[in-house]
Amino acid sequence: MYVQPLSENWPSAEQPRVPPDTTPSPGGFLFRLRALTGMAGAGFVTTGMRWIAMDGATSPTRIAANLLAPTGRVSMNDDPIASFVLTVPVPSIDEARQQWLVLWDHAGRSQAEAGFLLARVTELVGHAAMDRRRAAELHRQYLIERASATARIGIWSCSLPDEQLSWSDGVYDLFELPRGSTVSRAQTLKMYMPHSRRRMQALRARAIKTLGDFNFDAEIITSTGKHRWMRITATVDGVDGQARRIFGMKQDVTEEKLLAERTRRMAETDALTGLANRGLFQSRLDDLRDDSHARPIGALILIDLDRFKSINDTLGHAQGDACLIEAGRRLTAHCAPEALVARIGGDEFAIITSQGTEPGPENLCASIVEAFREPFILGGQPHQIGASIGMARNSGQDAEALYRDADSALYQAKSEGRGTWCYFTAA
């Protein structure tokens, strides 16, 4: 026997009182229930006999207070409006907002009929309430999925120790795997970049051992080959000190990472040449004794362009900028990938080399001098620029002393007629 789900037409206790002469449209829950039970009227009330909704005949003038009870009740009397009244409590998790379904009819019922109706209506109300709760839960899950998709967040869990995964759609989308497909942790780990996989494994092992939690940004490669950054939050759940489950959220933070990287590069890059700016140069130089770098500083090389001022004065700033850009390109072309090439002033450049790289600082200086003897094509015409270079090796001095030593060597190169290089030697 079909009853329309209460989730579609169940009234709220916050709705205004329905006037007695108001009849809902045919097809509503109360209408269908009346048709099913053969009753003259039906409605919903709350504590104190406040009507919320009504359908059919005029409501009873008197309903005994004991009919609004925790269980269904039946009343039969000589009331001309309602000789037969049946009430059934509506299941609710909010005790402060209790509701009852009330059915009434002009004609009485036998005890057997009354008992049958009470049992049947109680069953129908129970089923309808469960349908409503299921619909509400589905709607809640739908809202969570929508919100998660907007925020690019997915929910995940992994049982322990068997490591069975459970993912929401958001996690499948993040890895670009078919929603609902079977995935294993071994398969997932292959999608992490090696450095992220090692870090995540260490954090996870510690959290499982201590029943703790962790947060971590991991770099992954999706099933279609896209590089993404994923923020992982994880919590370990345990029983009697034994880890039973690890769960949390995964969020796509790729755009956030890219924006941060662009911002960092802008803060560390010379806008004209694309080389490192003075800030990044100084930061690297100040880290002279920092062992966190894969290779310590080998040498500092300072470069000045010899005839740059005349280019600016005769050809204008546009050609001067073109000259600086070309100078940066030539410097970069002759340096090892690990070297830091920076523009630290108007026509002043610097190179920080790492120990043990090729070419060595002496050969690098010589090759740069030769490269700058080649004419620069500016405004369609060749121009001789040239470069003067000073170099100082890292021999244990601090950053300020190393810069001073390289600057002294540069001054000596300029004194010797420019277009050459010198290295610093202690007197």
C-alpha positions, 0 to 999 in steps of 0.5 A: 500500500503506497503512501507519499513520502513525508519528505515531500509534504511533511509540515513544520512546527514553525509554519503558521496555524492553518485556518479550519476552512483551509483544505490542502490541494488533493494529492498531499500526504494528508489527503492520500492518508484520508483516502487510504483509511476512509477517514473524514479528516486528518491533521498534524498537531503539536503540544497544546493542540496547536494545529499545523496542517489539516485536510478534510472535515472540520477538526474535532472541538474536543480532543482529550489531552491523554490522546497526545501520548508517546504511543498511538491512541484511539477515542470513541465518543458521541461527539457529532463532529468526531465520533472516532479519533485516532492519534499517532506520535510522529517520530522525531529527534527533537523532544521539544517539537513533538508532533502527532498525526490526528485522524477523525471521522463522524462514524464510529469503529468497532474495537477490531477495526480501531485496533487494525487502523491504529496499527496500520497508521502507526506503521505508515507513519513510521515508514514515511518518517524513515523515508523522510530521514533517508531523503534528508540524509541523501540531501545532506550528503549531496550538499556535502559533495557539492561543497566538497567539489567547490572547495576541491576537497575529498574525504578518505579513510584507510582501515588498519592493518589491512589498509582498505581504502574508502574515498569520496568522489572528491578524492577520485576526482583529485587523482583523476580516477573513475569514481567508485573504482577499486583502488589500493594503497600501493596503486595510490602511492605510485602517484606521489612524487618520490620526495612527497611519498617519503615524507608522507610515509614517515608522517603516517608511520609516526601518527599510527604509532602515536595515535596522532595526526598530521598535515602535509602538502604532497605533490602527485601525478594524476592518472592522466599525467597532470602535476598537482599539489594535494593538502592531506589532513589525517587523524588516527583512530584506535582502540585500546592503544591499537590503531584501527583506522586513519582518515581525513581530507585531501584538498587540491591546492595546486592553484594556491601553490602556483600562486605562491610560487609566482609570488615568490618568483616575482619577489626574487626575480629581476623584472627586466632580465628574468635573472635573480634580483639583488634580494635573492642574491644577498639571501644566498650569499648570507647563507654562506655557511648554511649546510642545507644547500646540496653544494656550498658556495665555491666562488663569487664573480662580479661583472660590470658592463664596460660601455653601457652608459654610452649605449644609454646616452646615445641609443636611449633606454630601450636599447639599453634595456635590450643590452642588459637582457642580452648580457643576462642571456650570455651570462646564463648560457656560460654558467652551470645550472646550479649557479645563481646568476643575478642582476644586482644593479643597473649594469652590475651582475653577479654569479655565485657558483657551487663547489665542484661544478664545471666550468671552474670559476677561472675558466668561467670568467675567461669564457664570459670575457670572450663572450662579451667581446662579440658585438651586441646587435642594438637598433640593427647595428653592432656595438662593442660592450665588453665586461670587466670581472672580479672573482673571489673564491670561498676560503672560509670568510664570511659573506661580507668579506667574500663580497669585498674580496670579489669587489677588489678583484673587479676594481683591479680588472677595471684598472687594467683597462677593462675587458678582462678578469682578475681574481682576488689574492690576499696581500 
